[in-house]
């Protein structure tokens, strides 16, 4: 008799979803949970199709995003003012993000490189340091740019050094101990507002105090609120004149915020009146302040 005929009359055994103690096993409950969540999000997705008003708001959110048309660059007045002041003063530039503070530093670096002089560009973050190193290497040539961080030390004798503020401060200490001079004629302190940082602010303070007056400083920041007080302190500890260049107004590159919902739809975070978009609440309603989002079942406590 064939095997198929032997099994023909037998009942198919039920899948056992319980463990030895009679409780539903973990894998079964996980499969059921994933199934329930998938059904919930599928239902939510059908219920949250964008309305005509929402589509219009999304279109406005995404409008204008992309690469602008190429055109001739025209510096702003504050950029020209800062470049002129750098010739004889330390300069503190306060301007919104995206307004072109780095352009000021780049143009002065270009002039000093042509004159055979040295430049230090400091940043508070390794990621920003790496980004500026790549940018300047492309702009001025890899042979002219070096990088000094805790992780990378490349081309340290280049006329342009990009590094963290801690490394520059350490070079100042080394020069002081050895009765030597730091090999730099111009120092850019990017994100200069870190001076107010509770844990790392002393690094910027020491870098400013220990930099010889012969080295001109360019301090860049978007968030310094007490620029006059800051500038007066620099003048006091360095014995130099500080020019404040303030570019007031809104940031030229607009920021837009959006929420990516579980149904893969994009919702503007703010409504046309500038207030929180209430449509987003349906995806973030919590149950009994326990942190379980709408549509998910609370797990049962084990006895």
Secondary structure, DSSP 8 states (H G I E B T S, - for coil): --HHHHHHTS-------B-TTSSB-HHHHHHHHHHHHHHHHHHHHHHT---HHHHHHHHHHHTT-S----------HHHHHHHHHHTTSEEEEEE-TTSSHHHHHHHHHHHHHHTT--EEEEES-HHHHHHHHHHHHHHH-GGGEEEESSS-EE-TTSSEEEEEHHHHHHHHHHHHHTT---S-SEEEETTGGGGG-TTTHHHHHHHHHHS-TTSEEEEEES--S-HHHHHHHHHHHH---EEEEEE-SS-SS----EEE-TTS-EEESB-TTSSB-GGGGGGT-BSTTSS-BTT--------
